Amino acid sequence: MKNRICDLFGIEYPIIQAGMVWCSGWELASAVSNAGGLGIIGSGSFYPHELVEQLEKCKAATNKPFAVNVPLLYASLEEHMANIVKYEVPIVFTSAGNPKKYTQTLKDAGIKVVHVVSSAKFALKAQAAGVDAVVAEGFEAGGHNGREETTTLCLIPAVTAATDLPVIAAGGIGSGKAMAAAFALGAEGVQIGSRFIATPESCAHINFKNKIVDAGEGETMLSLKDIVAVRLMKNEFFHQVKAAEDRGASINELVELLGRGRAKKGMKEGDLVEGELEVGQVCATINQIKPAAEIVNEIWEEFNRTRTKLTNL
């Protein structure tokens, strides 16, 4: 396909795998890139020396473009950015912070920069910061999210109307049909997270993968808005959080309840009771663990069938 996203990243299909904490390392990123999409390493899972190892392994596993997602609230941000420049990562996706801080530094190093936003207002700020594209993420998405709870269906046309930048749609997208809907709203690419967790290449624990496959409707909810909004799968930890929020717990109480390493405990180590399980609403439609390349091909083929069907209406 030829469009601004494919041209910008040098990829065959405008299908981007999200850089998910504790789920997306070099194996998943290289598999998606080798299949014609854009794989992303989620740097928030790694210490600086671990990210270097991830970059080296990804470069050895693929000669296609890949990216790194960098949450801008990460403690070792300076070291991560220095290593990204040193290892000549071609594309960086930034999130959870002000894109202005590092965009020009990365662009000066020849790196394409994409920022994740949850509103048209933040898309304009990202454009002013000089990014090359934005990911507009609706509140259906897993992980950290916008407090406004704007759905993807409403967000994408608002962002595409506000900015001239290429827009990548995210949130609730796990099929070729959903991809076609996003393109109808003005997107030029899609970012998909939850569906790629349920792959052999994902570094998520098998317990978490199986939990996603078994999930039904209504098993996730946006939580912890007073700290940093995140969509969680319902388990014992989630119910502890909800009970605390319902009784008006302070931010300090919620921070103490969240503690340290809660996401790692759930997604990486497979504690389905006390761990934090971040996943999108689309998990209810995922019913099988399958290879990442198969998912890319399946989505692309369904996208094209849907385009043909709509043309023939």
C-alpha positions as a printed NumPy array, in Angstrom:
array([[  0.   ,   0.   ,   0.   ],
       [  1.189,   3.534,  -0.707],
       [  0.184,   6.244,   1.744],
       [  1.888,   8.704,   4.073],
       [  2.347,   6.199,   6.92 ],
       [  3.857,   3.498,   4.712],
       [  6.131,   6.062,   3.058],
       [  7.147,   7.626,   6.382],
       [  8.161,   4.322,   7.975],
       [  9.227,   2.418,   4.867],
       [  6.785,  -0.434,   5.522],
       [  4.515,  -2.539,   3.32 ],
       [  1.312,  -2.418,   5.388],
       [  0.155,   0.469,   7.645],
       [ -0.225,  -1.933,  10.583],
       [  1.722,  -0.988,  13.704],
       [  2.168,  -3.225,  16.733],
       [  1.929,  -1.185,  19.931],
       [  4.913,  -0.906,  22.276],
       [  3.299,  -2.534,  25.311],
       [  4.995,  -2.748,  28.693],
       [  6.012,  -6.334,  29.604],
       [  4.561,  -7.678,  26.347],
       [  6.563,  -6.359,  23.386],
       [ 10.239,  -7.18 ,  23.156],
       [ 12.513,  -7.847,  20.201],
       [ 10.89 , -11.159,  19.226],
       [  7.45 ,  -9.639,  18.709],
       [  8.763,  -6.434,  17.13 ],
       [ 10.951,  -8.269,  14.608],
       [  8.158, -10.73 ,  13.737],
       [  5.716,  -7.92 ,  12.932],
       [  8.316,  -5.969,  10.959],
       [  9.315,  -9.077,   8.993],
       [  5.63 ,  -9.597,   8.141],
       [  5.424,  -6.147,   6.533],
       [  4.082,  -4.059,   9.422],
       [  5.965,  -1.99 ,  11.984],
       [  7.057,  -3.738,  15.169],
       [  7.741,  -1.731,  18.311],
       [  9.865,  -2.553,  21.357],
       [  8.242,  -1.267,  24.554],
       [ 11.183,   0.352,  26.364],
       [  9.199,   0.895,  29.579],
       [  9.815,  -2.784,  30.428],
       [ 13.607,  -2.512,  30.374],
       [ 16.551,  -1.015,  32.219],
       [ 18.964,   0.8  ,  29.872],
       [ 21.373,  -2.154,  29.518],
       [ 18.402,  -4.43 ,  28.8  ],
       [ 17.118,  -2.105,  26.076],
       [ 20.554,  -2.233,  24.432],
       [ 20.289,  -6.032,  24.357],
       [ 16.785,  -5.76 ,  22.878],
       [ 18.02 ,  -3.399,  20.147],
       [ 20.936,  -5.652,  19.24 ],
       [ 18.713,  -8.744,  19.015],
       [ 16.048,  -6.942,  16.992],
       [ 18.625,  -5.666,  14.506],
       [ 19.952,  -9.222,  14.132],
       [ 16.44 , -10.63 ,  13.595],
       [ 15.19 ,  -8.193,  10.962],
       [ 16.521,  -5.89 ,   8.263],
       [ 13.158,  -4.114,   8.153],
       [ 12.321,  -0.866,  10.007],
       [ 11.267,  -1.187,  13.636],
       [ 10.538,   1.329,  16.376],
       [ 10.894,   1.881,  20.116],
       [  8.122,   3.245,  22.317],
       [  9.384,   5.527,  25.08 ],
       [  7.048,   6.598,  27.913],
       [  8.235,  10.107,  28.759],
       [  7.705,   9.529,  32.49 ],
       [ 10.323,   6.756,  32.562],
       [ 13.067,   7.164,  35.192],
       [ 16.001,   6.337,  32.882],
       [ 14.763,   8.497,  30.025],
       [ 18.096,  10.171,  29.226],
       [ 19.925,   6.835,  28.954],
       [ 17.185,   5.322,  26.803],
       [ 17.262,   8.244,  24.378],
       [ 21.068,   8.152,  24.189],
       [ 21.015,   4.431,  23.368],
       [ 18.271,   4.903,  20.779],
       [ 20.418,   7.489,  18.989],
       [ 23.585,   5.381,  19.37 ],
       [ 21.955,   2.29 ,  17.873],
       [ 20.326,   4.292,  15.072],
       [ 16.754,   3.256,  15.791],
       [ 14.819,   4.612,  12.78 ],
       [ 11.513,   5.453,  14.512],
       [ 10.504,   6.436,  18.047],
       [  6.992,   6.546,  19.471],
       [  6.727,   8.762,  22.555],
       [  3.865,   8.693,  25.035],
       [  2.748,   9.796,  28.507],
       [  4.399,  13.204,  28.547],
       [  5.359,  16.362,  26.666],
       [  6.721,  15.505,  23.184],
       [  8.548,  18.822,  22.942],
       [ 11.387,  17.706,  25.233],
       [ 13.024,  15.179,  22.876],
       [ 11.434,  15.542,  19.44 ],
       [ 14.013,  17.878,  17.945],
       [ 16.94 ,  15.923,  19.413],
       [ 15.634,  12.733,  17.832],
       [ 14.869,  14.389,  14.498],
       [ 18.369,  15.908,  14.423],
       [ 19.643,  12.316,  14.641],
       [ 17.533,  11.37 ,  11.6  ],
       [ 14.861,   9.57 ,  13.64 ],
       [ 11.145,   9.747,  12.78 ],
       [  9.058,  10.752,  15.808],
       [  5.445,   9.812,  16.546],
       [  3.537,  10.88 ,  19.652],
       [  0.493,   9.193,  21.224],
       [ -2.435,  11.53 ,  21.982],
       [ -5.941,  11.2  ,  23.377],
       [ -7.45 ,  14.46 ,  22.094],
       [ -7.316,  16.947,  19.225],
       [ -5.823,  19.502,  21.627],
       [ -2.835,  17.274,  22.361],
       [ -2.493,  16.419,  18.667],
       [ -1.99 ,  20.114,  17.935],
       [  0.624,  20.341,  20.691],
       [  2.423,  17.353,  19.197],
       [  2.311,  18.99 ,  15.771],
       [  3.763,  22.183,  17.222],
       [  6.549,  20.104,  18.779],
       [  7.496,  18.918,  15.282],
       [  6.495,  15.242,  15.34 ],
       [  6.072,  13.389,  12.057],
       [  2.756,  11.684,  12.918],
       [  0.414,  11.055,  15.837],
       [ -1.297,   8.007,  17.263],
       [ -4.848,   8.969,  18.251],
       [ -5.792,   6.455,  20.942],
       [ -9.4  ,   6.018,  22.013],
       [-10.297,   4.974,  25.53 ],
       [-11.116,   1.42 ,  24.432],
       [ -7.364,   0.826,  24.369],
       [ -5.412,  -1.098,  26.961],
       [ -2.732,   0.419,  29.15 ],
       [ -2.496,   4.132,  29.885],
       [ -5.308,   6.167,  28.461],
       [ -7.06 ,   9.523,  28.225],
       [ -9.136,  10.604,  31.211],
       [-11.78 ,  12.094,  28.908],
       [-12.95 ,   8.62 ,  27.82 ],
       [-13.249,   9.679,  24.181],
       [-13.948,   6.664,  22.   ],
       [-11.921,   5.919,  18.885],
       [-14.979,   6.491,  16.699],
       [-15.221,  10.085,  17.971],
       [-11.503,  10.767,  18.402],
       [-10.163,   9.933,  14.938],
       [-12.302,  12.398,  12.915],
       [-11.637,  15.109,  15.507],
       [ -7.87 ,  14.64 ,  15.301],
       [ -7.762,  14.329,  11.5  ],
       [ -9.777,  17.548,  11.229],
       [ -7.453,  19.385,  13.632],
       [ -4.052,  18.449,  12.197],
       [ -2.387,  17.939,   8.838],
       [ -0.194,  15.171,  10.239],
       [ -0.708,  11.518,   9.295],
       [ -2.937,   9.945,  11.95 ],
       [ -2.614,   6.389,  13.238],
       [ -5.776,   5.084,  14.899],
       [ -5.586,   3.048,  18.104],
       [ -8.034,   1.675,  20.627],
       [-10.442,  -1.181,  19.973],
       [ -8.779,  -2.229,  16.713],
       [ -8.046,  -5.915,  16.285],
       [ -9.37 ,  -6.831,  12.848],
       [ -9.302,  -5.797,   9.206],
       [-12.886,  -4.576,   9.499],
       [-11.947,  -2.269,  12.372],
       [ -8.948,  -1.076,  10.355],
       [-11.246,  -0.218,   7.428],
       [-13.525,   1.714,   9.791],
       [-10.551,   3.709,  11.076],
       [ -9.498,   4.538,   7.505],
       [-13.051,   5.649,   6.723],
       [-12.693,   8.149,   9.578],
       [ -9.46 ,   9.574,   8.139],
       [ -6.706,   7.447,   9.677],
       [ -3.777,   6.355,   7.495],
       [ -2.587,   3.55 ,   9.749],
       [ -3.631,   1.531,  12.778],
       [ -1.811,   0.663,  15.983],
       [ -2.825,  -2.667,  17.485],
       [ -1.803,  -3.813,  20.945],
       [ -4.011,  -6.35 ,  22.69 ],
       [ -4.241,  -8.775,  19.79 ],
       [ -0.46 ,  -9.035,  19.581],
       [ -0.206,  -9.977,  23.262],
       [ -1.806, -13.329,  22.405],
       [  1.11 , -14.449,  20.215],
       [  3.968, -16.9  ,  20.798],
       [  6.425, -14.019,  20.222],
       [  4.978, -11.777,  22.925],
       [  7.02 , -11.776,  26.147],
       [  3.834, -11.706,  28.253],
       [  3.312, -14.676,  30.573],
       [  1.279, -17.563,  29.165],
       [ -1.214, -17.116,  32.043],
       [ -1.951, -13.591,  30.83 ],
       [ -2.225, -14.717,  27.201],
       [ -4.698, -17.44 ,  28.164],
       [ -6.657, -14.977,  30.309],
       [ -7.07 , -12.742,  27.247],
       [ -8.214, -15.654,  25.08 ],
       [-10.814, -16.594,  27.723],
       [-12.037, -13.006,  28.288],
       [-15.62 , -12.014,  27.544],
       [-17.408,  -8.714,  27.142],
       [-17.181,  -6.202,  29.967],
       [-14.072,  -7.697,  31.585],
       [-12.015,  -4.477,  31.478],
       [-12.516,  -1.01 ,  32.914],
       [-10.671,   2.306,  32.944],
       [ -9.226,   2.822,  36.424],
       [ -6.783,   4.929,  38.475],
       [ -7.757,   8.193,  36.776],
       [ -6.45 ,  10.222,  39.712],
       [ -2.942,   8.819,  39.174],
       [ -2.626,   7.851,  35.504],
       [ -5.658,   6.434,  33.736],
       [ -5.192,   2.78 ,  32.801],
       [ -7.55 ,   0.109,  31.459],
       [ -7.386,  -3.027,  33.594],
       [ -8.756,  -6.523,  33.305],
       [-11.013,  -7.326,  36.246],
       [ -9.3  ,  -9.456,  38.893],
       [ -8.733,  -9.244,  42.661],
       [ -6.305,  -6.341,  42.303],
       [ -8.761,  -4.439,  40.102],
       [-11.533,  -4.923,  42.674],
       [ -9.223,  -3.61 ,  45.422],
       [ -8.596,  -0.51 ,  43.314],
       [-12.287,  -0.013,  42.562],
       [-13.264,  -0.391,  46.223],
       [-10.64 ,   2.185,  47.206],
       [-11.801,   4.619,  44.524],
       [-15.47 ,   4.128,  45.457],
       [-14.776,   5.119,  49.071],
       [-12.835,   8.197,  47.971],
       [ -9.3  ,   7.021,  48.702],
       [ -6.595,   9.666,  48.475],
       [ -3.965,   9.701,  45.748],
       [ -1.378,   8.583,  48.304],
       [ -3.53 ,   5.58 ,  49.256],
       [ -3.965,   4.621,  45.612],
       [ -0.233,   4.967,  44.946],
       [  0.483,   2.747,  47.964],
       [ -2.043,   0.167,  46.747],
       [ -0.494,   0.188,  43.286],
       [  2.952,  -0.233,  44.802],
       [  5.972,  -1.18 ,  42.718],
       [  6.167,  -3.917,  40.136],
       [  2.426,  -4.576,  40.04 ],
       [  2.289,  -4.593,  36.215],
       [  5.324,  -6.867,  35.979],
       [  3.738,  -9.23 ,  38.495],
       [  0.615,  -9.563,  36.365],
       [  1.723,  -9.405,  32.747],
       [  5.287, -10.725,  32.901],
       [  5.123, -13.112,  35.875],
       [  1.535, -14.312,  35.357],
       [ -0.045, -13.497,  38.735],
       [ -3.675, -13.229,  37.656],
       [ -4.91 , -12.443,  41.174],
       [ -2.666,  -9.681,  42.545],
       [ -1.071,  -8.501,  39.302],
       [ -2.024,  -5.509,  37.168],
       [ -3.412,  -6.764,  33.852],
       [ -3.479,  -4.022,  31.2  ],
       [ -5.478,  -4.885,  28.086],
       [ -8.06 ,  -3.291,  25.796],
       [-11.761,  -3.925,  25.354],
       [-10.983,  -5.795,  22.136],
       [ -9.731,  -8.726,  24.25 ],
       [-13.314, -10.034,  24.196],
       [-12.893, -10.816,  20.472],
       [ -9.526, -12.594,  20.79 ],
       [-10.037, -16.344,  20.978],
       [ -6.736, -17.876,  19.917],
       [ -2.983, -17.53 ,  20.399],
       [ -1.453, -17.347,  16.933],
       [  1.822, -16.152,  15.341],
       [  2.28 , -12.424,  14.83 ],
       [  2.871, -12.778,  11.085],
       [ -0.395, -14.68 ,  10.738],
       [ -2.214, -11.871,  12.528],
       [ -0.684,  -9.204,  10.256],
       [ -1.678, -11.145,   7.129],
       [ -5.158, -11.89 ,   8.456],
       [ -5.827,  -8.226,   9.26 ],
       [ -4.493,  -7.03 ,   5.905],
       [ -6.525,  -9.542,   3.915],
       [ -9.729,  -8.751,   5.825],
       [ -9.075,  -5.03 ,   5.38 ],
       [ -8.906,  -5.468,   1.608],
       [-11.993,  -7.678,   1.499],
       [-13.859,  -5.037,   3.49 ],
       [-12.74 ,  -2.259,   1.136],
       [-14.008,  -4.264,  -1.847],
       [-17.319,  -5.021,  -0.118],
       [-17.888,  -1.352,   0.711],
       [-17.004,  -0.291,  -2.84 ],
       [-19.64 ,  -2.662,  -4.17 ],
       [-22.466,  -1.365,  -1.973]])
